[in-house]
Amino acid sequence: MSTTTDNLISPVWTRYTPIVAERAEGAYVYDQDGTRYLDFTSGIGVTNTGHCHPKVVQAIQEQAAKLLHGQANIIFHLPLLELAEELRTIVPQGLDCFFFSNSGAEAVEGAVKLARHATGRPNVIVFQGSFHGRTALTMALTTSKTIYRAGYQPLPAGVFVAPYPYAYRYGWSPEDTEAFCLREVEFLLKTQTAPFETAAILVEPVLGEGGYVVPTPGFLAALRRICDEHGFLLIADEIQSGFGRTGKWFAIQHFGVEPDILTMAKGLASGLPLSGIAARRELMERWIPGSHGGTYGGNAVACAAAVASIRVIRDEGLLENAQRMGAVLMEQLRALQNDFPVIGDVRGLGLMVGAEFTDLDPSTGSGQRSTPATDLAKAVVKGCLKRHLLLLTCGPWDNTVRWIPPLVVTQEQVEEALAAFRDALAEVAAQS
């Protein structure tokens, strides 16, 4: 493809690679020259069933020959109804009513609108490091990087930010970190948003863009108790952590907590644009008819892809594979820490794994790793690209390498990726 053609695409899309893909299959992407890349980005957590899974492709092809678009205000179509039935079997108990949109941001914005109508309250509590989207409201909810908000102020009001239990960043024990964060939520309710004007707590069960941070064990359960005490709704943003990514259908299921509202997108339809909101029907019935909607939400072809994706994840044991391959990945990344101590922390659930790069901070006098090693993390990712491995960084400082291979990944592919990562690390370390 020519440079002239490239210039037709807006540069607001930052570029991670120069690859022009011709096709993709499973865990691999192929460029126009036939060069094969091992894709451990999954299109930012989208292609959980792998690229072009045959059963998903078949469902798309068959549906495309029957009905491309059936607008939800006008007609029901079978893929929409089938998807709702499939989702009822996998979402947390009690969530039995669904609304569909196109993107994660739309789902989150819709969830907040639902919470405000259902409670009659205006305010929402979110957490530091959160990423919820880039529309006007979801920018106000997003705190993972200033780039997502800078220059767009003023943003919608009614959003209040509490600390997320990011124990490695604070340098505290999980217990101390959790206690601090919960005290800060209570302090927020005393100083910034009164309980009677707070509609919901919106939380990622695992921080995504914010650094692949797994919360402390009791944090989400404590948020559930706070919501119950004050009549808030608990919204779980599972846009990135859903559909088997963490080894369960949804990350919140690791913690035994049931949200009032759950948002989903990314892995839902294996690459076709589709998002959703799940809630109890009695909540949905408080949403004023006509006050929310969309032309393309619940598109017939996308819904067919989603039905097939859910069945593939279930029938091919991809939850179990995510658990097994995630354990292999975590174990070997932690072994690499011995040789490359700049990897300060390895954390994750299933195949949602982060390796945070940090240097010792001499100013602390305690040997605490608190200086983000951003340049090194980015250099390693570039080194991996040279070795035909696709990885991404995340976190406020972009110093966390995130590992999000498709759930169909094999142990051989995990080890292939780790070998490329080790070689890139060694190369960058030798140049430092």
N, C-alpha and C positions, 0 to 999 in steps of 0.2 A: 504494500500500500504506500502511496506517495506521501511526501511531507505535505503537499498541497491538500490532499484529502484529510490528513490528520488535523490540519488547521481548521477544518470545518466543525470540529468538536470543541465545545467550550472548554477553556483551560480551568474553569472553576472545578472541574473534576481533576483532582491531583492524580498523578500517575505513579503507580508502584513499580510497573514493569513496562518495557516497550513491546511486549508480546502482542502479536495479532493472531488470535486463535482461529484455526480452521475447523477443528473439531475437538471433542473431549469424550472420554469414556472412563467410567469408574473413578479412580484416583488420579487420572492423568489428563493433561491438556496438551494438544499438539498444535504447533504453530504452522505457518504457511509453508515452511521448508521441511515439515515433518519432524522437527525436533520435539522430543517428549519431555514434559515437565511434570514432576510429581507435585500435585496440588494439595498442599496442607493449609489452604485458606478456605476451601469450599465456597468460594464466592462470598466471603465473610459469613460463614456459617449457614449457607443456603442449601447447598447440594448434599444434604445429609445422606441421601440414598446413593450418592455417587453421581458423576455426570452421566446423563442419558441412560438411566437405568431402563432396561428393556421393557419392564412392565409399566413403568411410568410413561415412557414414550408411546407404547401401544395404547394406553388409556387416552393420551392426548390425541393421537391420530384418529382413534375411533370416535371420540367426542366431536372433534373438529368436523367430521363428515355429517354430524347430526344437528348440532346447534352450537353456534359460536357465542351468541350473546342473548341472554334472556333477562331483561331488567327486573330486579327483585320487587319493585313496586307494582309491576304489571303481571308477571307470571312467575310461578315456581318452575324449576326444572329438576330433573332427577339427580344430577350430580350435587346440587345444593342440599337436597334432602338426605342423600346418602352420606354426604360429608358430616352433616349435623349428627346423624346416627352413629357414625364412626367415632366422632369426637366425644360423644357421651360416654363411650367405653374407656376413654383414656384420660380425660381431664379429672382434676380432683373432685371428690364426691360432692354432690349438691349443685354443681355447675351444669345446668341442663338447658340453657337457652343461649343462642348464638347470633352474633351480628358479624357480617363480613365486609371487609374493605380491601384495599390493594396493597398498602404499605404498612410497615411497623409504626411509623409516625401517625398515620391515620387511626390505627387501632388504639394507640395510647391516648391520642386526643379524644377519640370517641369514649374511651373508658373514663376519662376525667369528666367529660360532659355527662355521662351516665351517673357518675358518683354525685355530681352537683345537683342534678335533677332528683335523684333518689333520696338524697339527704336534705335538700334545701339549704345546703351550706356552700360557701364559695371557695374555701382555701384547701390547699393540698401540701402535704409534707413530702419532700423528696430527700435524696441523700447525696453527699459529696462523692464525686466520681461517676455519677449516673449519666447514662446516655439514653434518651427517650425519643430523639428525632430532631428534625431541623425545620419543621413548620413553626409558625409564630409561637403557638402555645408550647409545643414540645421543646423549642429552644429555651424557653423560660424554665422548663423542667430539667434541662440538661446541664450538667456541671463537670463533665469529664475533661473538657478543654475550653479555653476561651475562644479558640478559633471558630467554634460552632455558634457563638453568640456575638462576638465582637463586631461592632458596626451596625448592628440591627436594633439597638436600643431606641426607644423604650420597648420592653417586652411585656406581655400580659402579666398582670399582677395576680396576687393570691397564691404565690409559690414560696415556700419556706424550706430551708436546707438544713439538714442535720448530718452529723458525721456518720460514715459507714464504718463498720468494724474491720478496718484494714490494719491488722495487728502488726504486720511486718513494717509498714510505714511508721507507725507510732513507736515501734521498738518495745512494746509492752507484751505481757502474756495475753493469751486469748481472753482469759477471765477478766483481767483489768481493762482490756480494750472494750469488751462487751459492756461492762458496768459503766464505763465512761460514756459510751455512745447512748446507752439507754437513759442515763442521767441527763444528757444533752437533749434528748427528745422531750423529756418531761420539762426541762428548763425552757425549751422552745414554746411549749404549751402555756407556760407562765408568763413569757415575755414578748412573744411575737404573734402567735395565732391562738386565740382562745379555743378551748374544746368545742364550744357551741357554734363556732364559725368554721370548724375544720371538717371537711367532707371525707378526706381519705388520706391514707399513707400509701404512697406509690414506691415500690422497691423492686430492684432486680435481685432475685434470689442468689445469683452470682453476678458480680459486676462484669459487664462485657467490655465495652470500650474503655471503661475506667481502670482496667488492669487485670482482668480475670481474677478477681478477688473473691474467694469463698468466705462467706460470713462465719463468725464464730458460732458454735453449735446451738446456743440458746437464743440467738438474736431474733430470728424470725418468729419464734414462738412468743417471745416477749412483745414483739410488735402486735401479734394477734391479740394478746391480753390487753394491751393499751387500746387497741381499736374497740374491743368488746366493752371495755370500761367506759369509753367516752362516746360510743355510737358512731365511730368512724368506719369506713369501709377499707379493707386491705386489698390493694391492687398489686398483683404480681406481674411484673413485666418479664415475660418469658420469650421475648422476640428472638434473642440470640441463644438462650439456654434451653429452649424447648425442643420437642420432637427427637428425643433420644440423645441429644448432644452430651448430656452429663451421665448417661447410663440409665436414666429413668425417663419416662415420657416428658416430665417437666421437673426442673431443678428443685422446686419447692417441695416435691414429694420426698426428697432426701431428709427433710426436716420435720415431717409429720404435721405440716401446717396447711390448713385449707383457706385459701383466699376467698374474698367475696367476688372479685373480678379478676380474670386472667386475660392477658393479651398475648397474641401469638402471630408469627409471620415467618420470615426466613425459611426454615426447613419445612414449613407446612406443605408446600407444593413443589418442592424439589427444583425450584428455579423459575416457576411461573409466578407472577405478582399476585399474591393473595395474603390477606391478614384477617385476623378474627378477634372477637371479644367473646369470652364465655362468662356467664353470670347466672345467678339463680333467676328463674322466671319472674318471681315476685319483685325482684329488683328491676328487671327489664320492663315490667308493666308500669313502673313509675316514670319511665322515660316518655316524655310527651310525644305522641305519634306525629311524624313529620318534622320534628326538631333536629333530626339527624338522618343522614342517608348518603347516597352516592350512585352515580350512573353505572359504574363498572363493578361495584362490590359484589362478590360472589359470582364472578364470571364462570360460565359453564365449563369451559376448557380448563381453567385453573382449578375449579372444584374437582373435576375428574382426576387431574394430576394429584391433588391432595388426597383423595380417597385411595388412589393407587399407592401413594407414598406411605400412608399410614399402614396399609396392608403389607407392603414390603418390609417396613421396619419391624412389624410384629411377626410376620410369617418367616422371615429370614434371620430372626434372632439378632437383630442389630443392636438392641439394648444391651444384650449380654456381650456382644462383640465390643461395644463401646467401653464396657466395664473392663474386659480383659485387655484390650489394646491400650486403654488409658493407664492401666496398672503397669504395663510394660514401658510405656512412654515415660511415666513419672519416675519409675525406678531407674531407668537409664539416664534420664536428665539429672536426677539427684547424684548418680555416680559421677557424672561429668563435673559436678561441683567440686569434687576433690581435686581435679586437674585444672579447673578454671574457676577459681573462687570469685571471679567477678559475677558469676551467676549467684546472686545473693539469696534468691528464694525460688523454689519450684512449688507450684500449688495448682489445684484444679480438682474437678470431678469428671470422671469419664474421659471423653475426648474434648474437653474444654480445659486446656492446660496452659498456664503461663509460666515463663521463666524470666524473672526480673533481674536485670543487670544493674548492679550498684557497686560503687567503690567505697572504701573506708573513708570516713569523714574525720580528718585529723583534729578538727575543732572540738569534737565531743570528748576526746581523751579516753574513750571507753571502747574503741574498736568497733563501734556500731557502723553498720553499712547504711548510710543514709544519703549518699550523694548519687543521684541517678547517672548511670553510665549510658547516656542516650546515644552519643556518637558511636560507641562500640557496638551497641545493640543494632543500630541501623547498618553499620558496616558488616556485621555478621549476616544480617538478612540479605544484603547485597552479595556477600560471598556465597550464600546459599543459592541465590539466583544464578550465579555463574556455574554452579553445580547442578542446575536444573531442578532445584527445589524451591517452591513458592511458600514463603512465610510472611507474616505481617507483624508489625509492632502495635502496641496499644498502651494505654495509661496516660496520665496527664503529661508525663515527660517523654512518652514514646520509648521508654526503656524496658518494656516488657515484651518479649517475643511470645506471640500467641500461637498455639498449636491447635488447629481445628481441621484435622483431616476428615474425610467422609467416614461415615459409620461402617462402610463396607471395607475399610482399610484392613490389610493383612499384616501379620507380624513381619513378614519380609519387607513390606513397604515401610513400616515404622522403622525398622533397622536401617533400611536404605536412607531414609530421611535423617536419622540420627548420625549416620556416618558422614553425610554431607555437612551436617551442622557442626560436628566435631572438627572436620577439616577446615571449615570456614572460621571457626573459633581459633584454631591453632594458627591459621594464616594471619588473622587480625591481631592476635596476641603477639606474634613475632614482629609485627610492624609497629606495635605500640611502644 
